[in-house]
Amino acid sequence: MDSLLITNGLLVTLDRQNRFIENGKLYIEGSHIVDVGDFPADRYRPDRVIDAGGRPVLPGLINAHHHLYSTFAR
């Protein structure tokens, strides 16, 4: 299973408190987020490591914009 560790990121959690985690880490295995926050970097053995360099890391966003109503107006 592919795994990825992103380090040194400004993690945008989009949780209820809208927290930002500075210099945070994000560990992903396959398509699942396994760990988020400030954990020891040697906790996991990822296949790939990305240093975010302090840049924002945020979840994928979905464009829910649609024109379904115009389909029925034809």
N, C-alpha and C positions, 0 to 999 in steps of 0.2 A: 504494500500500500504506500502510495506517495505521501510524504509528510513535508511540511513547510514550517519554518520558524521565522517570524518577522520580529526583529529587535529594534530598539531605539525609535519607536514610533509614538506619535501623539494619537493614542487610541480614542476614537470617538465611539462611545458605547451605545448611544441612542437608547439607554435604559430609562427608567422612570425618573431618575434624578438627573438625566442628561450629563453624566460624568464624562470628563476627559481624563485620561491617564497618561501623564507625561513620561517619556522614556519607558513605555510599556512594551510588553512582549505578547505575541499572539502565536499560538501553536495550533496547526491544522493537520489532521490525518484524513486523507481521502477528501471527502466533501464535508467533514464535520469539524467544527471548532472545538478543540479539546480543552484549551486553557487560555486565559486572558489575564493580564495584569503584570505584576512584578514578581515573577518566580525565578528561581535560579536557572541560568541559561543551560547548565549541564543536566537539567532534569530529564531532557529528551535527547534523542539522537536523530535529528531530522535529516531527510535526504537533501534538503536545500535550505539555505539561510539567506535572508534578505535583511540588510541594514537599512531601515527607513530613513536614517539621517535626520530624525526629528520631524519628519513630514507627517501629515495626517494619515491615519489608517482607519477606514470606515467600512461598514458593511455594504454589500452590493445593494443598489437601489433599484426599484422597479418603477417603470414609467406606466402608471395606471391610466393615462390619458387615452380616451377613446371617443369615437363618433358613432357608437352603436345606434343611437337614436335616429341618425340620418339614414340608416339602413331601412328602418321601418317607415320612413317618411317618403320613400320612393313610390 
